[in-house]
Amino acid sequence: MTILLHPTRATHDIPPAGIRRGDRMYHALSDIVGPEGGRELRREALACGLRLGWIQYEGAYREHFDIHGRAVDRFLARGARMATNREIGELLATKRATLAAQAAPDADDDST
């Protein structure tokens, strides 16, 4: 599907990346709910030159990479698009609900 880029600001300095508090950054995340979304995100991150070790909240509903600079241009060139706060909020709510539903015990299970 699509990688979404959500604009944000750095909350602290990240010297190895040349980022200072307040600099423009982006959260890169997949719009696909579930494990396939994580696979898409990792695949695109590798193609854009990111290290998989930089992923945040791996396997969680808010799994993402923080990106800036040329990485943003590489993601956009590969078909990513900017997303609004509302769009990201709705997506994360859907992802969270889906993960919760998958983790909940089956209500129809009469094995007890």
Sequence and secondary structure as in RCSB ss.txt:
>XXXX:A:sequence
MTILLHPTRATHDIPPAGIRRGDRMYHALSDIVGPEGGRELRREALACGLRLGWIQYEGAYREHFDIHGRAVDRF
LARGARMATNREIGELLATKRATLAAQAAPDADDDST
>XXXX:A:secstr
  EEEEEEE SS BGGGTB TT EEEEEEESS SHHHHHHHHHHHHHTT  GGG BSTTSTT BEEE THHHHHH
HHTT EE  HHHHHHHHHHHHHHHHHHHS  TT    
